[in-house]
Amino acid sequence: MSGSSTDARPPGGVDYIAVEGSPPFVELKRRHRSFVWPLTVAFLVWYFAYVLLSSFATEFMATRVWGDITVGLLLGLGQFVTTFAITMTYVSFANRRLDPVSAEIRGALEKQESGS
């Protein structure tokens, strides 16, 4: 009977627990976290600053900059600009720094799974 609980190899021939602890995978996670966490914290600070300003500094947010354009409107639009900028920055970072490592890991896993 194949696939019994006494087999040393898991189904598919890949020990994903071992892969998760491998140096390339650990490095991939480190690179991802070192980019994502600081950017997430910075954006949340920026977002909550906007929310708090709009709640507690209404006169400041209502300050007219030009015609009917107010500080609040500019900061609100800045939220959208920031979101798109973060997205584009992350995509660029992932293409340059994450995808090559993940492709290497994927290639090794596919080779291991095929038994080559």
MMTF fields as JSON, N, C-alpha, C and O atoms, coordinates in Angstrom:
{
  "mmtfVersion": "1.0.0",
  "mmtfProducer": "UNKNOWN",
  "numBonds": 463,
  "numAtoms": 464,
  "numGroups": 116,
  "numChains": 1,
  "numModels": 1,
  "chainsPerModel": [1],
  "groupsPerChain": [116],
  "chainIdList": ["A"],
  "bondAtomList": [4, 2, 8, 6, 12, 10, 16, 14, 20, 18, 24, 22, 28, 26, 32, 30, 36, 34, 40, 38, 44, 42, 48, 46, 52, 50, 56, 54, 60, 58, 64, 62, 68, 66, 72, 70, 76, 74, 80, 78, 84, 82, 88, 86, 92, 90, 96, 94, 100, 98, 104, 102, 108, 106, 112, 110, 116, 114, 120, 118, 124, 122, 128, 126, 132, 130, 136, 134, 140, 138, 144, 142, 148, 146, 152, 150, 156, 154, 160, 158, 164, 162, 168, 166, 172, 170, 176, 174, 180, 178, 184, 182, 188, 186, 192, 190, 196, 194, 200, 198, 204, 202, 208, 206, 212, 210, 216, 214, 220, 218, 224, 222, 228, 226, 232, 230, 236, 234, 240, 238, 244, 242, 248, 246, 252, 250, 256, 254, 260, 258, 264, 262, 268, 266, 272, 270, 276, 274, 280, 278, 284, 282, 288, 286, 292, 290, 296, 294, 300, 298, 304, 302, 308, 306, 312, 310, 316, 314, 320, 318, 324, 322, 328, 326, 332, 330, 336, 334, 340, 338, 344, 342, 348, 346, 352, 350, 356, 354, 360, 358, 364, 362, 368, 366, 372, 370, 376, 374, 380, 378, 384, 382, 388, 386, 392, 390, 396, 394, 400, 398, 404, 402, 408, 406, 412, 410, 416, 414, 420, 418, 424, 422, 428, 426, 432, 430, 436, 434, 440, 438, 444, 442, 448, 446, 452, 450, 456, 454, 460, 458],
  "bondOrderList": [1, 1, 1, 1, 1, 1, 1, 1, 1, 1, 1, 1, 1, 1, 1, 1, 1, 1, 1, 1, 1, 1, 1, 1, 1, 1, 1, 1, 1, 1, 1, 1, 1, 1, 1, 1, 1, 1, 1, 1, 1, 1, 1, 1, 1, 1, 1, 1, 1, 1, 1, 1, 1, 1, 1, 1, 1, 1, 1, 1, 1, 1, 1, 1, 1, 1, 1, 1, 1, 1, 1, 1, 1, 1, 1, 1, 1, 1, 1, 1, 1, 1, 1, 1, 1, 1, 1, 1, 1, 1, 1, 1, 1, 1, 1, 1, 1, 1, 1, 1, 1, 1, 1, 1, 1, 1, 1, 1, 1, 1, 1, 1, 1, 1, 1],
  "groupList": [{"groupName": "MET", "atomNameList": ["N", "CA", "C", "O"], "elementList": ["N", "C", "C", "O"], "formalChargeList": [0, 0, 0, 0], "bondAtomList": [1, 0, 2, 1, 3, 2], "bondOrderList": [1, 1, 2], "singleLetterCode": "M", "chemCompType": "L-PEPTIDE LINKING"}, {"groupName": "SER", "atomNameList": ["N", "CA", "C", "O"], "elementList": ["N", "C", "C", "O"], "formalChargeList": [0, 0, 0, 0], "bondAtomList": [1, 0, 2, 1, 3, 2], "bondOrderList": [1, 1, 2], "singleLetterCode": "S", "chemCompType": "L-PEPTIDE LINKING"}, {"groupName": "GLY", "atomNameList": ["N", "CA", "C", "O"], "elementList": ["N", "C", "C", "O"], "formalChargeList": [0, 0, 0, 0], "bondAtomList": [1, 0, 2, 1, 3, 2], "bondOrderList": [1, 1, 2], "singleLetterCode": "G", "chemCompType": "PEPTIDE LINKING"}, {"groupName": "THR", "atomNameList": ["N", "CA", "C", "O"], "elementList": ["N", "C", "C", "O"], "formalChargeList": [0, 0, 0, 0], "bondAtomList": [1, 0, 2, 1, 3, 2], "bondOrderList": [1, 1, 2], "singleLetterCode": "T", "chemCompType": "L-PEPTIDE LINKING"}, {"groupName": "ASP", "atomNameList": ["N", "CA", "C", "O"], "elementList": ["N", "C", "C", "O"], "formalChargeList": [0, 0, 0, 0], "bondAtomList": [1, 0, 2, 1, 3, 2], "bondOrderList": [1, 1, 2], "singleLetterCode": "D", "chemCompType": "L-PEPTIDE LINKING"}, {"groupName": "ALA", "atomNameList": ["N", "CA", "C", "O"], "elementList": ["N", "C", "C", "O"], "formalChargeList": [0, 0, 0, 0], "bondAtomList": [1, 0, 2, 1, 3, 2], "bondOrderList": [1, 1, 2], "singleLetterCode": "A", "chemCompType": "L-PEPTIDE LINKING"}, {"groupName": "ARG", "atomNameList": ["N", "CA", "C", "O"], "elementList": ["N", "C", "C", "O"], "formalChargeList": [0, 0, 0, 0], "bondAtomList": [1, 0, 2, 1, 3, 2], "bondOrderList": [1, 1, 2], "singleLetterCode": "R", "chemCompType": "L-PEPTIDE LINKING"}, {"groupName": "PRO", "atomNameList": ["N", "CA", "C", "O"], "elementList": ["N", "C", "C", "O"], "formalChargeList": [0, 0, 0, 0], "bondAtomList": [1, 0, 2, 1, 3, 2], "bondOrderList": [1, 1, 2], "singleLetterCode": "P", "chemCompType": "L-PEPTIDE LINKING"}, {"groupName": "VAL", "atomNameList": ["N", "CA", "C", "O"], "elementList": ["N", "C", "C", "O"], "formalChargeList": [0, 0, 0, 0], "bondAtomList": [1, 0, 2, 1, 3, 2], "bondOrderList": [1, 1, 2], "singleLetterCode": "V", "chemCompType": "L-PEPTIDE LINKING"}, {"groupName": "TYR", "atomNameList": ["N", "CA", "C", "O"], "elementList": ["N", "C", "C", "O"], "formalChargeList": [0, 0, 0, 0], "bondAtomList": [1, 0, 2, 1, 3, 2], "bondOrderList": [1, 1, 2], "singleLetterCode": "Y", "chemCompType": "L-PEPTIDE LINKING"}, {"groupName": "ILE", "atomNameList": ["N", "CA", "C", "O"], "elementList": ["N", "C", "C", "O"], "formalChargeList": [0, 0, 0, 0], "bondAtomList": [1, 0, 2, 1, 3, 2], "bondOrderList": [1, 1, 2], "singleLetterCode": "I", "chemCompType": "L-PEPTIDE LINKING"}, {"groupName": "GLU", "atomNameList": ["N", "CA", "C", "O"], "elementList": ["N", "C", "C", "O"], "formalChargeList": [0, 0, 0, 0], "bondAtomList": [1, 0, 2, 1, 3, 2], "bondOrderList": [1, 1, 2], "singleLetterCode": "E", "chemCompType": "L-PEPTIDE LINKING"}, {"groupName": "PHE", "atomNameList": ["N", "CA", "C", "O"], "elementList": ["N", "C", "C", "O"], "formalChargeList": [0, 0, 0, 0], "bondAtomList": [1, 0, 2, 1, 3, 2], "bondOrderList": [1, 1, 2], "singleLetterCode": "F", "chemCompType": "L-PEPTIDE LINKING"}, {"groupName": "LEU", "atomNameList": ["N", "CA", "C", "O"], "elementList": ["N", "C", "C", "O"], "formalChargeList": [0, 0, 0, 0], "bondAtomList": [1, 0, 2, 1, 3, 2], "bondOrderList": [1, 1, 2], "singleLetterCode": "L", "chemCompType": "L-PEPTIDE LINKING"}, {"groupName": "LYS", "atomNameList": ["N", "CA", "C", "O"], "elementList": ["N", "C", "C", "O"], "formalChargeList": [0, 0, 0, 0], "bondAtomList": [1, 0, 2, 1, 3, 2], "bondOrderList": [1, 1, 2], "singleLetterCode": "K", "chemCompType": "L-PEPTIDE LINKING"}, {"groupName": "HIS", "atomNameList": ["N", "CA", "C", "O"], "elementList": ["N", "C", "C", "O"], "formalChargeList": [0, 0, 0, 0], "bondAtomList": [1, 0, 2, 1, 3, 2], "bondOrderList": [1, 1, 2], "singleLetterCode": "H", "chemCompType": "L-PEPTIDE LINKING"}, {"groupName": "TRP", "atomNameList": ["N", "CA", "C", "O"], "elementList": ["N", "C", "C", "O"], "formalChargeList": [0, 0, 0, 0], "bondAtomList": [1, 0, 2, 1, 3, 2], "bondOrderList": [1, 1, 2], "singleLetterCode": "W", "chemCompType": "L-PEPTIDE LINKING"}, {"groupName": "GLN", "atomNameList": ["N", "CA", "C", "O"], "elementList": ["N", "C", "C", "O"], "formalChargeList": [0, 0, 0, 0], "bondAtomList": [1, 0, 2, 1, 3, 2], "bondOrderList": [1, 1, 2], "singleLetterCode": "Q", "chemCompType": "L-PEPTIDE LINKING"}, {"groupName": "ASN", "atomNameList": ["N", "CA", "C", "O"], "elementList": ["N", "C", "C", "O"], "formalChargeList": [0, 0, 0, 0], "bondAtomList": [1, 0, 2, 1, 3, 2], "bondOrderList": [1, 1, 2], "singleLetterCode": "N", "chemCompType": "L-PEPTIDE LINKING"}],
  "groupTypeList": [0, 1, 2, 1, 1, 3, 4, 5, 6, 7, 7, 2, 2, 8, 4, 9, 10, 5, 8, 11, 2, 1, 7, 7, 12, 8, 11, 13, 14, 6, 6, 15, 6, 1, 12, 8, 16, 7, 13, 3, 8, 5, 12, 13, 8, 16, 9, 12, 5, 9, 8, 13, 13, 1, 1, 12, 5, 3, 11, 12, 0, 5, 3, 6, 8, 16, 2, 4, 10, 3, 8, 2, 13, 13, 13, 2, 13, 2, 17, 12, 8, 3, 3, 12, 5, 10, 3, 0, 3, 9, 8, 1, 12, 5, 18, 6, 6, 13, 4, 7, 8, 1, 5, 11, 10, 6, 2, 5, 13, 11, 14, 17, 11, 1, 2, 1],
  "groupIdList": [1, 2, 3, 4, 5, 6, 7, 8, 9, 10, 11, 12, 13, 14, 15, 16, 17, 18, 19, 20, 21, 22, 23, 24, 25, 26, 27, 28, 29, 30, 31, 32, 33, 34, 35, 36, 37, 38, 39, 40, 41, 42, 43, 44, 45, 46, 47, 48, 49, 50, 51, 52, 53, 54, 55, 56, 57, 58, 59, 60, 61, 62, 63, 64, 65, 66, 67, 68, 69, 70, 71, 72, 73, 74, 75, 76, 77, 78, 79, 80, 81, 82, 83, 84, 85, 86, 87, 88, 89, 90, 91, 92, 93, 94, 95, 96, 97, 98, 99, 100, 101, 102, 103, 104, 105, 106, 107, 108, 109, 110, 111, 112, 113, 114, 115, 116],
  "secStructList": [7, 6, 6, 7, 6, 6, 7, 1, 1, 7, 4, 4, 4, 7, 7, 2, 2, 2, 2, 2, 6, 1, 2, 2, 2, 2, 2, 2, 2, 2, 2, 2, 2, 2, 2, 2, 2, 2, 2, 2, 2, 2, 2, 2, 2, 2, 2, 2, 2, 2, 2, 2, 2, 2, 2, 2, 7, 2, 2, 2, 2, 6, 7, 3, 3, 3, 6, 6, 3, 3, 2, 2, 2, 2, 2, 2, 2, 2, 2, 2, 2, 2, 2, 2, 2, 2, 2, 2, 2, 2, 2, 2, 2, 0, 0, 0, 0, 0, 2, 2, 2, 2, 2, 2, 2, 2, 2, 2, 2, 2, 2, 2, 2, 2, 6, 7],
  "xCoordList": [0.846, 0.0, 0.895, 1.672, 0.797, 1.628, 0.954, -0.265, 1.773, 1.246, 0.936, 0.185, 1.505, 1.238, 1.916, 2.794, 1.508, 2.017, 3.477, 4.091, 4.051, 5.453, 6.395, 7.612, 5.855, 6.716, 7.509, 6.978, 8.786, 9.642, 9.318, 9.476, 8.867, 8.583, 7.091, 6.261, 6.757, 5.346, 4.775, 5.537, 3.456, 2.863, 3.42, 3.576, 3.712, 4.28, 5.792, 6.429, 6.371, 7.817, 8.479, 9.706, 7.714, 8.302, 7.98, 6.818, 9.004, 8.827, 8.735, 9.748, 7.506, 7.294, 7.719, 8.066, 7.696, 8.186, 9.681, 10.157, 10.421, 11.86, 12.118, 13.05, 11.296, 11.454, 11.248, 11.985, 10.249, 9.965, 11.142, 11.34, 11.916, 13.077, 14.369, 15.417, 14.307, 15.524, 16.03, 15.234, 17.338, 17.906, 17.286, 17.022, 17.039, 16.437, 15.027, 14.674, 14.226, 12.868, 12.886, 12.106, 13.77, 13.907, 14.327, 13.817, 15.252, 15.691, 14.546, 14.391, 13.748, 12.597, 11.625, 11.156, 11.328, 10.422, 11.028, 10.322, 12.329, 12.986, 12.912, 12.596, 13.208, 13.134, 11.726, 11.532, 10.751, 9.361, 8.97, 8.433, 9.243, 8.879, 9.617, 9.031, 10.895, 11.677, 11.191, 11.459, 10.487, 9.914, 8.491, 8.129, 7.691, 6.258, 5.951, 5.14, 6.572, 6.219, 6.496, 5.599, 7.673, 7.883, 6.913, 6.42, 6.654, 5.734, 4.306, 3.577, 3.919, 2.586, 2.439, 1.432, 3.438, 3.392, 3.339, 2.543, 4.18, 4.196, 2.85, 2.356, 2.257, 0.971, -0.117, -0.959, -0.123, -1.156, -1.031, -2.039, 0.195, 0.388, -0.176, -0.895, 0.146, -0.349, -1.872, -2.51, -2.464, -3.913, -4.606, -5.566, -4.115, -4.764, -4.535, -5.386, -3.426, -3.217, -4.285, -4.842, -4.572, -5.626, -6.985, -7.73, -7.305, -8.596, -8.69, -9.719, -7.629, -7.651, -7.735, -8.455, -7.002, -7.092, -8.501, -9.025, -9.103, -10.45, -11.477, -12.535, -11.182, -12.11, -11.881, -12.834, -10.622, -10.319, -9.699, -9.58, -9.312, -8.728, -9.532, -8.988, -10.823, -11.713, -11.411, -11.517, -11.034, -10.718, -9.487, -9.456, -8.479, -7.273, -7.617, -7.177, -8.391, -8.748, -9.626, -9.638, -10.361, -11.237, -10.514, -11.113, -9.244, -8.472, -8.405, -8.005, -8.804, -8.793, -7.369, -6.664, -6.98, -5.656, -5.745, -4.934, -6.754, -6.96, -8.416, -8.838, -9.176, -10.592, -11.319, -11.277, -11.992, -12.706, -11.862, -12.377, -10.592, -9.682, -9.195, -8.614, -9.441, -9.051, -7.889, -7.552, -7.298, -6.226, -6.753, -6.069, -7.963, -8.558, -8.71, -8.44, -9.139, -9.29, -7.933, -7.806, -6.932, -5.597, -5.024, -4.426, -5.209, -4.722, -5.501, -4.926, -6.79, -7.598, -7.15, -7.038, -6.895, -6.379, -4.979, -4.596, -4.233, -2.906, -2.96, -2.021, -4.059, -4.227, -4.267, -3.644, -5.001, -5.076, -3.722, -3.291, -3.064, -1.748, -0.77, -0.008, -0.798, 0.082, -0.2, 0.73, -1.474, -1.839, -1.283, -0.699, -1.458, -0.929, 0.595, 1.193, 1.225, 2.688, 3.225, 4.211, 2.573, 2.998, 2.835, 3.713, 1.716, 1.479, 2.549, 3.106, 2.836, 3.849, 5.236, 6.018, 5.533, 6.824, 6.946, 7.997, 5.865, 5.905, 6.058, 6.831, 5.343, 5.453, 6.881, 7.432, 7.463, 8.85, 9.802, 10.68, 9.619, 10.448, 10.294, 11.285, 9.057, 8.804, 9.439, 10.036, 9.316, 9.911, 11.429, 12.02, 12.056, 13.518, 14.076, 15.081, 13.434, 14.052, 13.377, 14.03, 12.083, 11.379, 11.194, 11.404, 10.806, 10.507, 11.694, 11.497, 12.923, 14.04, 14.253, 14.52, 14.134, 14.322, 13.178, 13.405, 11.958, 10.815, 10.871, 10.473, 11.352, 11.49, 12.537, 12.376, 13.598, 14.637, 14.071, 14.319, 13.321, 12.705, 11.707, 11.693, 10.879, 9.88, 10.557, 10.114, 11.622, 12.348, 12.9, 12.813, 13.476, 14.019, 12.915, 13.102, 11.763, 10.641, 10.083, 9.768, 9.965, 9.472, 10.435, 10.016, 11.719, 12.727, 12.659, 12.744, 12.508, 12.406, 11.123, 11.138, 10.028, 8.759, 8.772, 8.179, 9.46, 9.517, 10.499, 10.522, 11.304, 12.237, 13.542, 14.325, 13.797, 15.055, 16.214, 17.335],
  "yCoordList": [-1.173, 0.0, 1.241, 1.437, 2.073, 3.265, 4.377, 4.387, 5.322, 6.468, 6.163, 6.903, 5.075, 4.757, 5.787, 6.527, 5.826, 6.83, 6.594, 7.454, 5.466, 5.194, 5.64, 5.549, 6.13, 6.622, 7.823, 8.665, 7.903, 9.011, 10.272, 11.386, 10.088, 11.254, 11.567, 10.659, 12.835, 13.21, 13.021, 12.853, 13.045, 12.934, 14.016, 15.168, 13.643, 14.591, 14.669, 15.256, 14.096, 14.051, 15.319, 15.416, 16.296, 17.547, 17.735, 17.68, 17.953, 18.242, 19.765, 20.455, 20.268, 21.712, 22.351, 23.531, 21.597, 22.115, 22.396, 23.428, 21.482, 21.683, 22.851, 23.627, 22.976, 24.089, 25.413, 26.371, 25.465, 26.692, 27.117, 28.31, 26.162, 26.473, 26.624, 26.909, 26.434, 26.511, 27.952, 28.89, 28.134, 29.486, 30.356, 31.532, 29.827, 30.712, 31.181, 32.335, 30.301, 30.681, 31.66, 32.612, 31.428, 32.352, 33.729, 34.746, 33.765, 35.037, 35.724, 36.942, 34.948, 35.506, 36.153, 37.268, 35.466, 36.022, 37.273, 38.25, 37.243, 38.405, 39.624, 40.728, 39.409, 40.516, 41.09, 42.305, 40.194, 40.635, 41.453, 42.553, 40.907, 41.612, 42.935, 43.927, 42.959, 44.19, 45.312, 46.483, 44.976, 45.993, 46.336, 47.509, 45.322, 45.524, 46.179, 47.104, 45.729, 46.261, 47.751, 48.472, 48.256, 49.701, 50.523, 51.566, 50.042, 50.763, 50.73, 51.717, 49.611, 49.488, 50.434, 51.131, 50.456, 51.336, 52.795, 53.576, 53.164, 54.545, 54.938, 56.037, 54.045, 54.38, 54.48, 55.375, 53.589, 53.659, 54.93, 55.528, 55.343, 56.614, 57.761, 58.615, 57.782, 58.81, 58.777, 59.829, 57.59, 57.44, 57.915, 58.683, 57.455, 57.85, 59.33, 59.961, 59.887, 61.331, 62.077, 63.063, 61.61, 62.23, 62.118, 63.096, 60.937, 60.735, 61.618, 62.253, 61.662, 62.478, 63.968, 64.713, 64.393, 65.792, 66.149, 67.21, 65.262, 65.562, 65.544, 66.16, 64.852, 64.798, 65.921, 66.48, 66.247, 67.178, 68.502, 69.413, 68.635, 69.895, 70.37, 70.617, 70.489, 70.814, 72.178, 72.36, 73.135, 74.463, 74.387, 74.991, 73.645, 73.477, 72.772, 73.193, 71.718, 70.953, 71.774, 71.536, 72.743, 73.582, 74.803, 75.609, 74.932, 76.064, 76.0, 74.991, 77.096, 77.146, 77.4, 78.284, 76.599, 76.733, 77.55, 78.44, 77.217, 77.904, 77.707, 76.575, 78.764, 78.65, 77.784, 78.047, 76.743, 75.827, 74.628, 73.696, 74.644, 73.554, 73.791, 74.833, 72.803, 72.93, 71.983, 71.085, 72.216, 71.346, 69.918, 68.97, 69.761, 68.431, 67.704, 66.506, 68.421, 67.806, 67.371, 66.277, 68.21, 67.859, 66.658, 65.768, 66.637, 65.494, 64.224, 63.136, 64.353, 63.193, 62.641, 61.427, 63.521, 63.078, 62.477, 61.548, 63.031, 62.492, 61.044, 60.28, 60.666, 59.27, 58.354, 57.292, 58.774, 57.965, 57.907, 56.844, 59.042, 59.09, 58.182, 57.436, 58.25, 57.416, 55.931, 55.132, 55.561, 54.161, 53.655, 52.573, 54.423, 54.017, 53.98, 53.088, 54.939, 54.966, 53.745, 53.137, 53.397, 52.218, 50.967, 50.104, 50.866, 49.691, 49.568, 48.488, 50.649, 50.617, 50.308, 49.584, 50.86, 50.6, 49.138, 48.526, 48.573, 47.169, 46.256, 45.299, 46.538, 45.714, 45.744, 44.711, 46.916, 47.04, 46.26, 45.54, 46.411, 45.696, 44.187, 43.458, 43.723, 42.282, 41.751, 40.675, 42.489, 42.047, 41.927, 40.994, 42.874, 42.893, 41.99, 41.314, 41.966, 41.339, 40.048, 39.204, 39.891, 38.708, 37.637, 36.452, 38.052, 37.078, 36.194, 34.997, 36.725, 35.828, 34.732, 33.582, 35.087, 34.094, 33.09, 31.889, 33.571, 32.646, 31.733, 30.571, 32.236, 31.385, 30.297, 29.157, 30.663, 29.681, 28.593, 27.406, 28.996, 28.035, 27.155, 25.936, 27.773, 27.018, 26.003, 24.859, 26.414, 25.514, 24.317, 23.182, 24.581, 23.477, 22.534, 21.317, 23.1, 22.266, 21.414, 20.239, 22.022, 21.274, 20.148, 19.047, 20.442, 19.415, 18.301, 17.123, 18.671, 17.67, 16.848, 15.638, 17.485, 16.783, 15.796, 14.719, 16.186, 15.295, 14.131, 13.166, 14.249, 13.169, 13.258, 12.308, 14.378, 14.539, 14.86, 15.025],
  "zCoordList": [0.0, 0.0, 0.0, 0.934, -1.024, -1.071, -0.292, -0.12, 0.178, 0.909, 2.362, 2.998, 2.908, 4.31, 5.202, 4.758, 6.443, 7.366, 7.725, 8.357, 7.346, 7.66, 6.557, 6.719, 5.419, 4.337, 4.834, 5.558, 4.442, 4.853, 4.064, 4.563, 2.836, 1.986, 2.015, 1.979, 2.079, 2.047, 0.645, -0.307, 0.5, -0.833, -1.756, -1.351, -2.976, -3.932, -3.846, -4.721, -2.821, -2.708, -2.211, -2.251, -1.745, -1.284, 0.192, 0.595, 0.984, 2.407, 2.557, 2.667, 2.56, 2.581, 3.9, 3.929, 4.974, 6.255, 6.145, 6.617, 5.525, 5.332, 4.39, 4.598, 3.358, 2.414, 3.135, 2.906, 4.005, 4.744, 5.615, 5.847, 6.095, 6.911, 6.13, 6.71, 4.814, 4.006, 3.902, 3.952, 3.758, 3.664, 2.561, 2.813, 1.337, 0.326, 0.715, 0.472, 1.312, 1.693, 2.863, 2.892, 3.822, 4.948, 4.447, 4.919, 3.496, 2.909, 2.167, 2.252, 1.444, 0.732, 1.718, 1.489, 2.8, 3.814, 4.454, 4.702, 4.72, 5.324, 4.411, 4.855, 3.125, 2.167, 2.089, 2.072, 2.044, 1.947, 3.174, 3.052, 4.355, 5.592, 5.738, 6.171, 5.382, 5.567, 4.66, 4.93, 3.598, 2.721, 3.13, 3.212, 3.386, 3.606, 4.946, 5.0, 6.015, 7.333, 7.481, 7.917, 7.148, 7.282, 6.422, 6.851, 5.219, 4.345, 4.891, 4.795, 5.454, 6.05, 7.237, 7.362, 8.099, 9.269, 8.822, 9.344, 7.864, 7.377, 6.779, 7.029, 5.99, 5.39, 6.447, 6.372, 7.426, 8.468, 9.301, 9.681, 9.585, 10.3, 9.464, 9.983, 8.179, 7.257, 7.184, 7.217, 7.086, 6.985, 8.265, 8.205, 9.424, 10.673, 10.979, 11.605, 10.56, 10.699, 9.914, 10.399, 8.707, 7.894, 8.581, 8.65, 9.085, 9.763, 11.003, 11.234, 11.798, 13.011, 12.689, 13.353, 11.675, 11.265, 10.804, 11.143, 10.036, 9.547, 10.671, 10.549, 11.755, 12.888, 13.893, 14.434, 14.14, 15.226, 14.789, 15.609, 13.561, 13.065, 11.863, 10.787, 12.069, 10.945, 10.336, 9.123, 11.18, 10.624, 9.724, 8.652, 10.165, 9.339, 8.028, 6.958, 8.115, 6.913, 5.97, 4.762, 6.525, 5.701, 5.131, 4.419, 5.442, 4.939, 3.415, 2.834, 2.787, 1.323, 0.833, 1.321, -0.139, -0.725, -2.011, -2.267, -2.807, -4.08, -4.485, -4.724, -4.566, -4.905, -3.892, -2.69, -4.39, -3.509, -3.089, -2.472, -3.413, -3.044, -1.618, -1.314, -0.74, 0.663, 0.991, 0.22, 2.15, 2.626, 2.747, 2.363, 3.277, 3.435, 2.114, 2.024, 1.093, -0.228, -0.773, -1.324, -0.625, -1.11, -0.359, -0.964, 0.961, 1.73, 1.393, 1.364, 1.141, 0.741, -0.599, -0.769, -1.543, -2.843, -2.681, -3.392, -1.73, -1.444, -0.971, -1.195, -0.317, 0.102, -1.122, -1.135, -2.142, -3.366, -4.063, -4.509, -4.155, -4.799, -4.049, -4.665, -2.729, -1.918, -2.14, -2.251, -2.206, -2.423, -3.745, -3.799, -4.805, -6.11, -6.111, -6.713, -5.444, -5.387, -4.635, -5.05, -3.537, -2.772, -3.621, -3.638, -4.323, -5.168, -6.244, -6.443, -6.932, -7.991, -7.423, -8.038, -6.25, -5.618, -5.225, -5.414, -4.673, -4.284, -5.498, -5.456, -6.562, -7.764, -8.301, -8.683, -8.326, -8.787, -7.869, -8.344, -6.563, -5.598, -5.766, -5.788, -5.883, -6.024, -7.305, -7.3, -8.391, -9.655, -9.558, -10.102, -8.862, -8.786, -7.7, -7.918, -6.519, -5.354, -4.873, -4.259, -5.144, -4.642, -5.711, -5.452, -6.897, -7.945, -8.325, -8.534, -8.428, -8.763, -7.715, -8.062, -6.444, -5.384, -5.393, -5.245, -5.565, -5.577, -6.806, -6.726, -7.922, -9.117, -8.879, -9.316, -8.186, -7.858, -6.941, -7.155, -5.932, -5.001, -5.747, -5.573, -6.574, -7.349, -8.264, -8.356, -8.937, -9.827, -9.078, -9.548, -7.897, -7.091, -6.625, -6.593, -6.264, -5.818, -6.966, -6.78, -8.154, -9.307, -9.682, -10.039, -9.593, -9.881, -8.856, -9.203, -7.597, -6.521, -6.665, -6.442, -7.031, -7.163, -8.33, -8.259, -9.404, -10.56, -10.341, -11.106, -9.283, -8.98, -9.725, -9.715, -10.372, -11.14, -10.249, -10.729]
}
